Structure formats: structure tokens, C-alpha cells
Amino acid sequence: MSIETYLLYLGVLAAFFATPPDTSQLLIISNSLRHGMRRSMATVAGDLTANALQMTLAAFGLTAVIAASADALWVVKWLGVAYLVWIGLKLMLSKPGGDAPAEARHGRLFRQGFLTSSANPYAVVFFGALFPQFIDPALPVWPQLLILGVTYLVVDGLILLLWGWAATHTLGRVKQLTGVWVNRVSGALMLGAAVLLGLKDLDRAAER
């Protein structure tokens, strides 16, 4: 892969991520507010793990199969919306204190990141459409896919960590956002993420 092609790819990623926070970013903001940045890195790990699996599916040529399965995409999409609504309502109705042990909490935060990212099955289609634009068929394909995939994960991870840091920094400046109010703000963010997922799916349905 030429350096020019790689720099163009970085430019495309920069444009892609230069948007208001999406579902996964709202999740890391929510968990960082509630649990702190260090513990919420488990959410980032879960999100990136799901992305890596989605990239693998795209790389193995399953994009066309998944894109043709409109019913399956619809079911997975709305299961993801329901999951985020459940998290949001649970947070908004919870009381401060009584959290699970740290080990269990790490696992739960990882699952939230993984399931929230997995709830966007269009990501497989996205990677399947994005990567071929930067692959030179005259060169070995798999090393190029590896470079593109790892670069995306690094950029995505840095963006998520930046959102998480910004959330915890804001919490440090606004001391009154503690206890039940942190839960309510976090829950509201989760409900917002669910609305984003639902609206995107409705927009795609209207386009069809």
C-alpha cells in the first residue's frame, strides 16, 4: 500500500469520525460518567472487539449475504435499540450505591460495549464497502486488509478514549453531578443512543 493511499484512508476516517457522538460514543460517555475512565476502558475493549469481528466477516466476503438479509438486519437492529433502552431505564431508575464487585462490573461494561457495537449490523456492510476503495489488487490483499483494519481500530479507540476523558473531566468540574444524578444523566445518554439507532433504521426503511 502506498503512503498516498494510506494518508487518503486516514483522511476518510477523520471525516467519518468528525461527527456528533454516535451510539458507541454515547455509551462510553455514559459509562465514564458513572464508573470513571479507567474502568470504562472495558467498554472500549468490547466495542473494538465487535468491530474486529465485523471486519473479519466483511473480509471473508459475507457482506453480500448480510446485505441481502433485510429481515435479519431489522431484527438485530431493533434488539440493539431495545437493549439500549433497557440500560437507560435501568440507570435512570437505579439508586446510588450497591454496585457489583469490580471484576463483575468490568465484564458487564465489556458486554455493553460489545453488544452495542454488534447491534449495528450495517457495520459489516460499511467495512465491506470501505476497504476495497483502498486495496491494490496487484498486491497481496490480506496484509492490506490488516493495515486498514488495525488503523481503523486504533483511530476508533482513540476517539472513544477522548470522549471518555472529556466526560470524566467534565464530571470533575461539575461536582454536583453525583450519585443518582450521574445515573440519570447516563441513562438519558443511553436512551439518546437508542433513539439514534432507531431513527437511522427508520431512515433506511424510508429510503427503501
Biotite code that builds the C-alpha atoms (Angstrom):
import biotite.structure as struc

atoms = struc.array([
    struc.Atom([0.000, 0.000, 0.000], chain_id="A", res_id=1, res_name="MET", atom_name="CA", element="C"),
    struc.Atom([1.422, 3.393, -1.000], chain_id="A", res_id=2, res_name="SER", atom_name="CA", element="C"),
    struc.Atom([1.805, 6.152, 1.560], chain_id="A", res_id=3, res_name="ILE", atom_name="CA", element="C"),
    struc.Atom([-0.507, 8.327, -0.538], chain_id="A", res_id=4, res_name="GLU", atom_name="CA", element="C"),
    struc.Atom([-3.272, 5.720, -0.356], chain_id="A", res_id=5, res_name="THR", atom_name="CA", element="C"),
    struc.Atom([-2.770, 5.302, 3.380], chain_id="A", res_id=6, res_name="TYR", atom_name="CA", element="C"),
    struc.Atom([-2.918, 9.063, 4.007], chain_id="A", res_id=7, res_name="LEU", atom_name="CA", element="C"),
    struc.Atom([-6.100, 9.262, 1.943], chain_id="A", res_id=8, res_name="LEU", atom_name="CA", element="C"),
    struc.Atom([-7.569, 6.488, 4.096], chain_id="A", res_id=9, res_name="TYR", atom_name="CA", element="C"),
    struc.Atom([-6.678, 8.432, 7.245], chain_id="A", res_id=10, res_name="LEU", atom_name="CA", element="C"),
    struc.Atom([-8.393, 11.486, 5.760], chain_id="A", res_id=11, res_name="GLY", atom_name="CA", element="C"),
    struc.Atom([-11.563, 9.477, 5.092], chain_id="A", res_id=12, res_name="VAL", atom_name="CA", element="C"),
    struc.Atom([-11.539, 8.176, 8.670], chain_id="A", res_id=13, res_name="LEU", atom_name="CA", element="C"),
    struc.Atom([-11.055, 11.706, 10.005], chain_id="A", res_id=14, res_name="ALA", atom_name="CA", element="C"),
    struc.Atom([-14.091, 12.867, 8.033], chain_id="A", res_id=15, res_name="ALA", atom_name="CA", element="C"),
    struc.Atom([-16.101, 9.834, 9.180], chain_id="A", res_id=16, res_name="PHE", atom_name="CA", element="C"),
    struc.Atom([-15.404, 10.458, 12.863], chain_id="A", res_id=17, res_name="PHE", atom_name="CA", element="C"),
    struc.Atom([-15.820, 14.268, 12.679], chain_id="A", res_id=18, res_name="ALA", atom_name="CA", element="C"),
    struc.Atom([-19.486, 13.986, 13.621], chain_id="A", res_id=19, res_name="THR", atom_name="CA", element="C"),
    struc.Atom([-21.578, 14.324, 16.787], chain_id="A", res_id=20, res_name="PRO", atom_name="CA", element="C"),
    struc.Atom([-21.206, 11.315, 19.125], chain_id="A", res_id=21, res_name="PRO", atom_name="CA", element="C"),
    struc.Atom([-22.770, 8.124, 17.811], chain_id="A", res_id=22, res_name="ASP", atom_name="CA", element="C"),
    struc.Atom([-24.215, 5.210, 19.759], chain_id="A", res_id=23, res_name="THR", atom_name="CA", element="C"),
    struc.Atom([-20.905, 3.701, 20.914], chain_id="A", res_id=24, res_name="SER", atom_name="CA", element="C"),
    struc.Atom([-19.522, 7.111, 21.838], chain_id="A", res_id=25, res_name="GLN", atom_name="CA", element="C"),
    struc.Atom([-22.617, 7.931, 23.879], chain_id="A", res_id=26, res_name="LEU", atom_name="CA", element="C"),
    struc.Atom([-22.124, 4.624, 25.688], chain_id="A", res_id=27, res_name="LEU", atom_name="CA", element="C"),
    struc.Atom([-18.515, 5.401, 26.636], chain_id="A", res_id=28, res_name="ILE", atom_name="CA", element="C"),
    struc.Atom([-19.565, 8.881, 27.783], chain_id="A", res_id=29, res_name="ILE", atom_name="CA", element="C"),
    struc.Atom([-22.299, 7.339, 29.924], chain_id="A", res_id=30, res_name="SER", atom_name="CA", element="C"),
    struc.Atom([-20.066, 4.690, 31.479], chain_id="A", res_id=31, res_name="ASN", atom_name="CA", element="C"),
    struc.Atom([-17.215, 7.149, 32.039], chain_id="A", res_id=32, res_name="SER", atom_name="CA", element="C"),
    struc.Atom([-19.559, 9.462, 33.913], chain_id="A", res_id=33, res_name="LEU", atom_name="CA", element="C"),
    struc.Atom([-20.808, 6.623, 36.078], chain_id="A", res_id=34, res_name="ARG", atom_name="CA", element="C"),
    struc.Atom([-17.712, 4.453, 36.581], chain_id="A", res_id=35, res_name="HIS", atom_name="CA", element="C"),
    struc.Atom([-14.704, 6.574, 35.665], chain_id="A", res_id=36, res_name="GLY", atom_name="CA", element="C"),
    struc.Atom([-12.385, 6.437, 32.674], chain_id="A", res_id=37, res_name="MET", atom_name="CA", element="C"),
    struc.Atom([-10.151, 3.566, 33.795], chain_id="A", res_id=38, res_name="ARG", atom_name="CA", element="C"),
    struc.Atom([-12.991, 1.129, 34.435], chain_id="A", res_id=39, res_name="ARG", atom_name="CA", element="C"),
    struc.Atom([-14.834, 2.191, 31.292], chain_id="A", res_id=40, res_name="SER", atom_name="CA", element="C"),
    struc.Atom([-11.900, 1.108, 29.145], chain_id="A", res_id=41, res_name="MET", atom_name="CA", element="C"),
    struc.Atom([-13.612, -2.302, 29.291], chain_id="A", res_id=42, res_name="ALA", atom_name="CA", element="C"),
    struc.Atom([-16.434, -0.739, 27.259], chain_id="A", res_id=43, res_name="THR", atom_name="CA", element="C"),
    struc.Atom([-13.904, 0.437, 24.667], chain_id="A", res_id=44, res_name="VAL", atom_name="CA", element="C"),
    struc.Atom([-12.435, -3.080, 24.526], chain_id="A", res_id=45, res_name="ALA", atom_name="CA", element="C"),
    struc.Atom([-15.893, -4.563, 23.966], chain_id="A", res_id=46, res_name="GLY", atom_name="CA", element="C"),
    struc.Atom([-16.677, -2.089, 21.194], chain_id="A", res_id=47, res_name="ASP", atom_name="CA", element="C"),
    struc.Atom([-13.387, -2.714, 19.376], chain_id="A", res_id=48, res_name="LEU", atom_name="CA", element="C"),
    struc.Atom([-13.774, -6.481, 19.715], chain_id="A", res_id=49, res_name="THR", atom_name="CA", element="C"),
    struc.Atom([-17.145, -6.294, 17.985], chain_id="A", res_id=50, res_name="ALA", atom_name="CA", element="C"),
    struc.Atom([-15.635, -4.081, 15.266], chain_id="A", res_id=51, res_name="ASN", atom_name="CA", element="C"),
    struc.Atom([-12.826, -6.573, 14.727], chain_id="A", res_id=52, res_name="ALA", atom_name="CA", element="C"),
    struc.Atom([-15.344, -9.408, 14.274], chain_id="A", res_id=53, res_name="LEU", atom_name="CA", element="C"),
    struc.Atom([-17.384, -7.265, 11.865], chain_id="A", res_id=54, res_name="GLN", atom_name="CA", element="C"),
    struc.Atom([-14.237, -6.538, 9.848], chain_id="A", res_id=55, res_name="MET", atom_name="CA", element="C"),
    struc.Atom([-13.451, -10.239, 9.724], chain_id="A", res_id=56, res_name="THR", atom_name="CA", element="C"),
    struc.Atom([-16.919, -11.029, 8.405], chain_id="A", res_id=57, res_name="LEU", atom_name="CA", element="C"),
    struc.Atom([-16.531, -8.335, 5.759], chain_id="A", res_id=58, res_name="ALA", atom_name="CA", element="C"),
    struc.Atom([-13.091, -9.606, 4.810], chain_id="A", res_id=59, res_name="ALA", atom_name="CA", element="C"),
    struc.Atom([-14.371, -13.125, 4.269], chain_id="A", res_id=60, res_name="PHE", atom_name="CA", element="C"),
    struc.Atom([-16.886, -11.916, 1.717], chain_id="A", res_id=61, res_name="GLY", atom_name="CA", element="C"),
    struc.Atom([-20.048, -12.140, 3.822], chain_id="A", res_id=62, res_name="LEU", atom_name="CA", element="C"),
    struc.Atom([-21.064, -8.568, 3.087], chain_id="A", res_id=63, res_name="THR", atom_name="CA", element="C"),
    struc.Atom([-23.353, -9.502, 0.209], chain_id="A", res_id=64, res_name="ALA", atom_name="CA", element="C"),
    struc.Atom([-25.068, -12.207, 2.259], chain_id="A", res_id=65, res_name="VAL", atom_name="CA", element="C"),
    struc.Atom([-25.747, -9.908, 5.207], chain_id="A", res_id=66, res_name="ILE", atom_name="CA", element="C"),
    struc.Atom([-26.836, -7.019, 2.987], chain_id="A", res_id=67, res_name="ALA", atom_name="CA", element="C"),
    struc.Atom([-29.376, -9.328, 1.327], chain_id="A", res_id=68, res_name="ALA", atom_name="CA", element="C"),
    struc.Atom([-30.802, -10.431, 4.695], chain_id="A", res_id=69, res_name="SER", atom_name="CA", element="C"),
    struc.Atom([-33.013, -7.411, 5.300], chain_id="A", res_id=70, res_name="ALA", atom_name="CA", element="C"),
    struc.Atom([-35.194, -9.206, 7.857], chain_id="A", res_id=71, res_name="ASP", atom_name="CA", element="C"),
    struc.Atom([-32.196, -10.385, 9.881], chain_id="A", res_id=72, res_name="ALA", atom_name="CA", element="C"),
    struc.Atom([-30.711, -6.883, 9.859], chain_id="A", res_id=73, res_name="LEU", atom_name="CA", element="C"),
    struc.Atom([-34.026, -5.424, 11.039], chain_id="A", res_id=74, res_name="TRP", atom_name="CA", element="C"),
    struc.Atom([-34.297, -7.877, 13.945], chain_id="A", res_id=75, res_name="VAL", atom_name="CA", element="C"),
    struc.Atom([-30.706, -7.332, 15.122], chain_id="A", res_id=76, res_name="VAL", atom_name="CA", element="C"),
    struc.Atom([-31.088, -3.581, 14.790], chain_id="A", res_id=77, res_name="LYS", atom_name="CA", element="C"),
    struc.Atom([-34.187, -3.377, 16.966], chain_id="A", res_id=78, res_name="TRP", atom_name="CA", element="C"),
    struc.Atom([-32.822, -5.830, 19.507], chain_id="A", res_id=79, res_name="LEU", atom_name="CA", element="C"),
    struc.Atom([-29.959, -3.372, 19.893], chain_id="A", res_id=80, res_name="GLY", atom_name="CA", element="C"),
    struc.Atom([-32.383, -0.484, 20.343], chain_id="A", res_id=81, res_name="VAL", atom_name="CA", element="C"),
    struc.Atom([-34.286, -2.452, 22.993], chain_id="A", res_id=82, res_name="ALA", atom_name="CA", element="C"),
    struc.Atom([-31.030, -3.287, 24.792], chain_id="A", res_id=83, res_name="TYR", atom_name="CA", element="C"),
    struc.Atom([-30.012, 0.370, 24.991], chain_id="A", res_id=84, res_name="LEU", atom_name="CA", element="C"),
    struc.Atom([-33.477, 1.387, 26.196], chain_id="A", res_id=85, res_name="VAL", atom_name="CA", element="C"),
    struc.Atom([-33.242, -1.270, 28.929], chain_id="A", res_id=86, res_name="TRP", atom_name="CA", element="C"),
    struc.Atom([-29.828, 0.026, 30.041], chain_id="A", res_id=87, res_name="ILE", atom_name="CA", element="C"),
    struc.Atom([-31.053, 3.629, 30.020], chain_id="A", res_id=88, res_name="GLY", atom_name="CA", element="C"),
    struc.Atom([-34.192, 2.956, 32.042], chain_id="A", res_id=89, res_name="LEU", atom_name="CA", element="C"),
    struc.Atom([-32.274, 0.771, 34.498], chain_id="A", res_id=90, res_name="LYS", atom_name="CA", element="C"),
    struc.Atom([-29.780, 3.584, 35.114], chain_id="A", res_id=91, res_name="LEU", atom_name="CA", element="C"),
    struc.Atom([-32.426, 6.284, 35.437], chain_id="A", res_id=92, res_name="MET", atom_name="CA", element="C"),
    struc.Atom([-34.418, 4.243, 37.962], chain_id="A", res_id=93, res_name="LEU", atom_name="CA", element="C"),
    struc.Atom([-31.416, 2.991, 39.957], chain_id="A", res_id=94, res_name="SER", atom_name="CA", element="C"),
    struc.Atom([-30.263, 4.308, 43.310], chain_id="A", res_id=95, res_name="LYS", atom_name="CA", element="C"),
    struc.Atom([-26.665, 5.293, 44.100], chain_id="A", res_id=96, res_name="PRO", atom_name="CA", element="C"),
    struc.Atom([-24.502, 2.657, 45.719], chain_id="A", res_id=97, res_name="GLY", atom_name="CA", element="C"),
    struc.Atom([-24.830, -1.101, 45.672], chain_id="A", res_id=98, res_name="GLY", atom_name="CA", element="C"),
    struc.Atom([-22.658, -1.620, 42.584], chain_id="A", res_id=99, res_name="ASP", atom_name="CA", element="C"),
    struc.Atom([-21.405, -5.105, 41.774], chain_id="A", res_id=100, res_name="ALA", atom_name="CA", element="C"),
    struc.Atom([-17.774, -6.045, 42.566], chain_id="A", res_id=101, res_name="PRO", atom_name="CA", element="C"),
    struc.Atom([-15.150, -4.538, 40.271], chain_id="A", res_id=102, res_name="ALA", atom_name="CA", element="C"),
    struc.Atom([-14.496, -7.832, 38.447], chain_id="A", res_id=103, res_name="GLU", atom_name="CA", element="C"),
    struc.Atom([-18.175, -8.308, 37.588], chain_id="A", res_id=104, res_name="ALA", atom_name="CA", element="C"),
    struc.Atom([-18.523, -4.665, 36.628], chain_id="A", res_id=105, res_name="ARG", atom_name="CA", element="C"),
    struc.Atom([-15.658, -4.945, 34.139], chain_id="A", res_id=106, res_name="HIS", atom_name="CA", element="C"),
    struc.Atom([-17.395, -7.876, 32.487], chain_id="A", res_id=107, res_name="GLY", atom_name="CA", element="C"),
    struc.Atom([-20.697, -6.044, 32.333], chain_id="A", res_id=108, res_name="ARG", atom_name="CA", element="C"),
    struc.Atom([-19.086, -2.951, 30.820], chain_id="A", res_id=109, res_name="LEU", atom_name="CA", element="C"),
    struc.Atom([-17.316, -5.095, 28.222], chain_id="A", res_id=110, res_name="PHE", atom_name="CA", element="C"),
    struc.Atom([-20.626, -6.742, 27.277], chain_id="A", res_id=111, res_name="ARG", atom_name="CA", element="C"),
    struc.Atom([-22.309, -3.361, 26.932], chain_id="A", res_id=112, res_name="GLN", atom_name="CA", element="C"),
    struc.Atom([-19.629, -2.157, 24.539], chain_id="A", res_id=113, res_name="GLY", atom_name="CA", element="C"),
    struc.Atom([-19.660, -5.401, 22.564], chain_id="A", res_id=114, res_name="PHE", atom_name="CA", element="C"),
    struc.Atom([-23.443, -5.690, 22.265], chain_id="A", res_id=115, res_name="LEU", atom_name="CA", element="C"),
    struc.Atom([-23.975, -2.021, 21.460], chain_id="A", res_id=116, res_name="THR", atom_name="CA", element="C"),
    struc.Atom([-21.455, -2.151, 18.614], chain_id="A", res_id=117, res_name="SER", atom_name="CA", element="C"),
    struc.Atom([-22.773, -5.525, 17.430], chain_id="A", res_id=118, res_name="SER", atom_name="CA", element="C"),
    struc.Atom([-26.287, -4.053, 17.316], chain_id="A", res_id=119, res_name="ALA", atom_name="CA", element="C"),
    struc.Atom([-25.253, -2.183, 14.181], chain_id="A", res_id=120, res_name="ASN", atom_name="CA", element="C"),
    struc.Atom([-25.117, -4.973, 11.579], chain_id="A", res_id=121, res_name="PRO", atom_name="CA", element="C"),
    struc.Atom([-24.656, -2.379, 8.850], chain_id="A", res_id=122, res_name="TYR", atom_name="CA", element="C"),
    struc.Atom([-21.074, -2.034, 10.107], chain_id="A", res_id=123, res_name="ALA", atom_name="CA", element="C"),
    struc.Atom([-20.197, -5.225, 8.209], chain_id="A", res_id=124, res_name="VAL", atom_name="CA", element="C"),
    struc.Atom([-21.601, -3.692, 5.034], chain_id="A", res_id=125, res_name="VAL", atom_name="CA", element="C"),
    struc.Atom([-19.730, -0.446, 5.801], chain_id="A", res_id=126, res_name="PHE", atom_name="CA", element="C"),
    struc.Atom([-16.377, -2.196, 6.156], chain_id="A", res_id=127, res_name="PHE", atom_name="CA", element="C"),
    struc.Atom([-17.086, -4.259, 3.062], chain_id="A", res_id=128, res_name="GLY", atom_name="CA", element="C"),
    struc.Atom([-17.685, -1.068, 1.102], chain_id="A", res_id=129, res_name="ALA", atom_name="CA", element="C"),
    struc.Atom([-14.859, 0.986, 2.651], chain_id="A", res_id=130, res_name="LEU", atom_name="CA", element="C"),
    struc.Atom([-11.859, -1.328, 2.486], chain_id="A", res_id=131, res_name="PHE", atom_name="CA", element="C"),
    struc.Atom([-11.969, -2.202, -1.239], chain_id="A", res_id=132, res_name="PRO", atom_name="CA", element="C"),
    struc.Atom([-11.576, 1.501, -2.094], chain_id="A", res_id=133, res_name="GLN", atom_name="CA", element="C"),
    struc.Atom([-8.016, 1.438, -0.726], chain_id="A", res_id=134, res_name="PHE", atom_name="CA", element="C"),
    struc.Atom([-6.839, -2.040, -1.765], chain_id="A", res_id=135, res_name="ILE", atom_name="CA", element="C"),
    struc.Atom([-4.428, -2.517, -4.667], chain_id="A", res_id=136, res_name="ASP", atom_name="CA", element="C"),
    struc.Atom([-5.386, -5.828, -6.326], chain_id="A", res_id=137, res_name="PRO", atom_name="CA", element="C"),
    struc.Atom([-1.852, -6.138, -7.690], chain_id="A", res_id=138, res_name="ALA", atom_name="CA", element="C"),
    struc.Atom([-0.545, -6.536, -4.138], chain_id="A", res_id=139, res_name="LEU", atom_name="CA", element="C"),
    struc.Atom([-1.296, -9.222, -1.531], chain_id="A", res_id=140, res_name="PRO", atom_name="CA", element="C"),
    struc.Atom([-4.793, -8.453, -0.202], chain_id="A", res_id=141, res_name="VAL", atom_name="CA", element="C"),
    struc.Atom([-4.655, -9.758, 3.374], chain_id="A", res_id=142, res_name="TRP", atom_name="CA", element="C"),
    struc.Atom([-1.728, -7.559, 4.533], chain_id="A", res_id=143, res_name="PRO", atom_name="CA", element="C"),
    struc.Atom([-3.596, -4.531, 3.161], chain_id="A", res_id=144, res_name="GLN", atom_name="CA", element="C"),
    struc.Atom([-6.794, -5.571, 4.954], chain_id="A", res_id=145, res_name="LEU", atom_name="CA", element="C"),
    struc.Atom([-4.798, -5.982, 8.165], chain_id="A", res_id=146, res_name="LEU", atom_name="CA", element="C"),
    struc.Atom([-3.340, -2.483, 7.872], chain_id="A", res_id=147, res_name="ILE", atom_name="CA", element="C"),
    struc.Atom([-6.733, -0.930, 7.130], chain_id="A", res_id=148, res_name="LEU", atom_name="CA", element="C"),
    struc.Atom([-8.454, -2.823, 9.934], chain_id="A", res_id=149, res_name="GLY", atom_name="CA", element="C"),
    struc.Atom([-5.848, -2.148, 12.617], chain_id="A", res_id=150, res_name="VAL", atom_name="CA", element="C"),
    struc.Atom([-5.722, 1.529, 11.655], chain_id="A", res_id=151, res_name="THR", atom_name="CA", element="C"),
    struc.Atom([-9.495, 1.822, 11.989], chain_id="A", res_id=152, res_name="TYR", atom_name="CA", element="C"),
    struc.Atom([-9.441, 0.152, 15.417], chain_id="A", res_id=153, res_name="LEU", atom_name="CA", element="C"),
    struc.Atom([-6.654, 2.451, 16.647], chain_id="A", res_id=154, res_name="VAL", atom_name="CA", element="C"),
    struc.Atom([-8.437, 5.593, 15.439], chain_id="A", res_id=155, res_name="VAL", atom_name="CA", element="C"),
    struc.Atom([-11.803, 4.425, 16.785], chain_id="A", res_id=156, res_name="ASP", atom_name="CA", element="C"),
    struc.Atom([-10.245, 3.503, 20.134], chain_id="A", res_id=157, res_name="GLY", atom_name="CA", element="C"),
    struc.Atom([-8.559, 6.897, 20.458], chain_id="A", res_id=158, res_name="LEU", atom_name="CA", element="C"),
    struc.Atom([-11.822, 8.681, 19.659], chain_id="A", res_id=159, res_name="ILE", atom_name="CA", element="C"),
    struc.Atom([-13.687, 6.651, 22.281], chain_id="A", res_id=160, res_name="LEU", atom_name="CA", element="C"),
    struc.Atom([-10.997, 7.328, 24.887], chain_id="A", res_id=161, res_name="LEU", atom_name="CA", element="C"),
    struc.Atom([-11.149, 11.029, 24.064], chain_id="A", res_id=162, res_name="LEU", atom_name="CA", element="C"),
    struc.Atom([-14.908, 11.099, 24.615], chain_id="A", res_id=163, res_name="TRP", atom_name="CA", element="C"),
    struc.Atom([-14.463, 9.174, 27.867], chain_id="A", res_id=164, res_name="GLY", atom_name="CA", element="C"),
    struc.Atom([-11.756, 11.536, 29.073], chain_id="A", res_id=165, res_name="TRP", atom_name="CA", element="C"),
    struc.Atom([-13.904, 14.539, 28.218], chain_id="A", res_id=166, res_name="ALA", atom_name="CA", element="C"),
    struc.Atom([-16.797, 13.042, 30.202], chain_id="A", res_id=167, res_name="ALA", atom_name="CA", element="C"),
    struc.Atom([-14.730, 12.353, 33.331], chain_id="A", res_id=168, res_name="THR", atom_name="CA", element="C"),
    struc.Atom([-13.059, 15.769, 33.067], chain_id="A", res_id=169, res_name="HIS", atom_name="CA", element="C"),
    struc.Atom([-16.462, 17.412, 32.929], chain_id="A", res_id=170, res_name="THR", atom_name="CA", element="C"),
    struc.Atom([-17.617, 15.363, 35.923], chain_id="A", res_id=171, res_name="LEU", atom_name="CA", element="C"),
    struc.Atom([-14.579, 16.529, 37.871], chain_id="A", res_id=172, res_name="GLY", atom_name="CA", element="C"),
    struc.Atom([-15.525, 20.141, 37.182], chain_id="A", res_id=173, res_name="ARG", atom_name="CA", element="C"),
    struc.Atom([-19.224, 19.663, 37.991], chain_id="A", res_id=174, res_name="VAL", atom_name="CA", element="C"),
    struc.Atom([-19.175, 18.095, 41.449], chain_id="A", res_id=175, res_name="LYS", atom_name="CA", element="C"),
    struc.Atom([-22.924, 18.196, 41.927], chain_id="A", res_id=176, res_name="GLN", atom_name="CA", element="C"),
    struc.Atom([-23.405, 15.539, 39.233], chain_id="A", res_id=177, res_name="LEU", atom_name="CA", element="C"),
    struc.Atom([-23.004, 12.661, 41.665], chain_id="A", res_id=178, res_name="THR", atom_name="CA", element="C"),
    struc.Atom([-24.945, 9.638, 42.793], chain_id="A", res_id=179, res_name="GLY", atom_name="CA", element="C"),
    struc.Atom([-28.420, 9.321, 41.390], chain_id="A", res_id=180, res_name="VAL", atom_name="CA", element="C"),
    struc.Atom([-27.952, 12.322, 39.077], chain_id="A", res_id=181, res_name="TRP", atom_name="CA", element="C"),
    struc.Atom([-24.989, 10.662, 37.347], chain_id="A", res_id=182, res_name="VAL", atom_name="CA", element="C"),
    struc.Atom([-27.195, 7.615, 36.818], chain_id="A", res_id=183, res_name="ASN", atom_name="CA", element="C"),
    struc.Atom([-29.958, 9.769, 35.372], chain_id="A", res_id=184, res_name="ARG", atom_name="CA", element="C"),
    struc.Atom([-27.612, 11.600, 33.010], chain_id="A", res_id=185, res_name="VAL", atom_name="CA", element="C"),
    struc.Atom([-26.056, 8.287, 31.954], chain_id="A", res_id=186, res_name="SER", atom_name="CA", element="C"),
    struc.Atom([-29.492, 6.763, 31.437], chain_id="A", res_id=187, res_name="GLY", atom_name="CA", element="C"),
    struc.Atom([-30.586, 9.731, 29.341], chain_id="A", res_id=188, res_name="ALA", atom_name="CA", element="C"),
    struc.Atom([-27.495, 9.276, 27.160], chain_id="A", res_id=189, res_name="LEU", atom_name="CA", element="C"),
    struc.Atom([-28.376, 5.612, 26.663], chain_id="A", res_id=190, res_name="MET", atom_name="CA", element="C"),
    struc.Atom([-31.928, 6.490, 25.663], chain_id="A", res_id=191, res_name="LEU", atom_name="CA", element="C"),
    struc.Atom([-30.480, 9.030, 23.252], chain_id="A", res_id=192, res_name="GLY", atom_name="CA", element="C"),
    struc.Atom([-28.279, 6.325, 21.755], chain_id="A", res_id=193, res_name="ALA", atom_name="CA", element="C"),
    struc.Atom([-31.338, 4.108, 21.319], chain_id="A", res_id=194, res_name="ALA", atom_name="CA", element="C"),
    struc.Atom([-33.182, 6.926, 19.568], chain_id="A", res_id=195, res_name="VAL", atom_name="CA", element="C"),
    struc.Atom([-30.227, 7.401, 17.201], chain_id="A", res_id=196, res_name="LEU", atom_name="CA", element="C"),
    struc.Atom([-30.246, 3.718, 16.291], chain_id="A", res_id=197, res_name="LEU", atom_name="CA", element="C"),
    struc.Atom([-33.993, 3.703, 15.761], chain_id="A", res_id=198, res_name="GLY", atom_name="CA", element="C"),
    struc.Atom([-34.031, 6.852, 13.641], chain_id="A", res_id=199, res_name="LEU", atom_name="CA", element="C"),
    struc.Atom([-31.220, 5.577, 11.427], chain_id="A", res_id=200, res_name="LYS", atom_name="CA", element="C"),
    struc.Atom([-33.117, 2.360, 10.810], chain_id="A", res_id=201, res_name="ASP", atom_name="CA", element="C"),
    struc.Atom([-36.333, 4.251, 10.042], chain_id="A", res_id=202, res_name="LEU", atom_name="CA", element="C"),
    struc.Atom([-34.445, 6.485, 7.600], chain_id="A", res_id=203, res_name="ASP", atom_name="CA", element="C"),
    struc.Atom([-33.074, 3.445, 5.779], chain_id="A", res_id=204, res_name="ARG", atom_name="CA", element="C"),
    struc.Atom([-36.541, 1.888, 5.676], chain_id="A", res_id=205, res_name="ALA", atom_name="CA", element="C"),
    struc.Atom([-37.984, 5.104, 4.201], chain_id="A", res_id=206, res_name="ALA", atom_name="CA", element="C"),
    struc.Atom([-35.255, 5.158, 1.540], chain_id="A", res_id=207, res_name="GLU", atom_name="CA", element="C"),
    struc.Atom([-36.194, 1.611, 0.518], chain_id="A", res_id=208, res_name="ARG", atom_name="CA", element="C"),
])
